[in-house]
Amino acid sequence: MNEAKKARVFSGIQPSGDIHIGNYLGAIKKWVDLIEEHDSIFCIVDDHAITVEYEAKKLPERTFEAAAAVMACGLDPSSDNCTLFVQSHVSAHTELTWLFNTITPLGSLFRMTQFKEKSRNALAKILAKESGEARSTVLHELKNTGLQTAEAIEALRPRIEALVPEADEVDEGLLAALNDGLGSVMQGLQVGLGVSGASTGLFDYPVLQAADILLYRASLVPVGEDQEQHLELCREIAGRFNKKFKKRIFPLAQRVPGEAPRIMGLDGKQKMSKSLNNHIGVLDPPKLVEKKIMRAFTDPQRVRREDPGRPEVCNIHRLHRFFSSPAQADELDEGCRQAAIGCGDCKKILAGNVNAALGPIRERADYLKAHPGDVIDALDQGAARCRTLAAQTMDEVHEAMGIGSKALHRFCK
């Protein structure tokens, strides 16, 4: 394999439990396609997984299951073009993250919408009594924050109103008072309520993601459209590093869209997610797949079987486009519009087609679980290769930044 002539692909998946069909259609299926033409590196991102609450005893099991699942979906680490490894097995990921932190403006991280969404979701769970935290404690903190904000603004109002924008001198005292009194409040409002319970790692998640990609100088990243903002930050970090240290080490990575940009969950409301329990796992047994599909949300306006349906708003019909033949999907589309087929029949057909597509994946996964050594060997070999690639990148990064033992030794000579 002539790596110099191949564009490098990098992507990762969290070991957060079941890999679902949203992951498969949105990313993994594209991964398999890219292996044929590109030097492809894929990662089980366990360092990302620990930025939220998790069970340490279960993480190794989930890491193994994620690796076995993606291998079952078609990733073949025995191929010259395919490398699979576990993120924490290559320590340079976290080292490069710290170095990138030193050149990443705080404001860039404040703009990340996924952190805001996760913070708000965490707050919503607390308020809905779905987490271990006391709802009354959180509401008490929110009330105190609100009162402190109101009191600070009222106390500073006369000085704020007296502020003259055209003045030659800045009121340093007012600036300090605003910063002390409102700085933390404004920061909280900027990233969303609920942020106080989020980890620094979750906030810094996009920088670690940039380090994952740039450590291997990947130029192609097959991920869902929800990751485009993180990739924009990755390009921003790469460009800033290259410019600041006057050495073009990192490429500006581009997203490779998956077959399905965004797969909605079975609730028809949000993106498919295990945490939202609106998913179909690629390793779910056939009866569970059918059960999940039969209770899935469809067109809310189709109350009775004789009511004409609207396939364009029904997630079941969207899934048919991925798991049914084009001719069958068209036939079901027309049947729905004419009320010639009911939602239940449509769902049963989809369940059969999904199970037919997932059958070979389940069989391969069962084999790998029965032969765990095959998975571990592939991960170990992948990590060994990635440590070599990472060391090459880090040598150049250290030299550019003037850090590390080699830089000091060169100075002493």
Protein Blocks (a to p, Z undefined) as FASTA:
>chain_A
ZZklpccdddddddebjadfklmmmmmmmmmmmmmmpccdddddfklmmmpccdfklmmm
mmmmmmmmmmmnopafkbmkbccddfklpmklmmmmmmmmmmmcfklmmmpmklmmmmmm
mmmmmmnopafbdfklmmmmmmmmmmmmmmmmmmmmmmmmmpcfkbmbdcfklmmmmmmm
mmmmmmmmmnoghklmpcfklmmmmmmmmmmmmmnopabdcddfklmmmmmmmmmmmmmm
mmmnopafbccddddddfblbacdfkomaccdfklopaccfkbcfklmmmmmmmpccdfk
lmbfklccdfklpmklmmmmmmmcfklmmmmmmmmmnopacfklmmmmmmmmmmmmmmmm
mmmmmmmmmmmmlmmmmmmmmmmmmmmmmmmmmmmmmmmnopajklmmmmmZZ
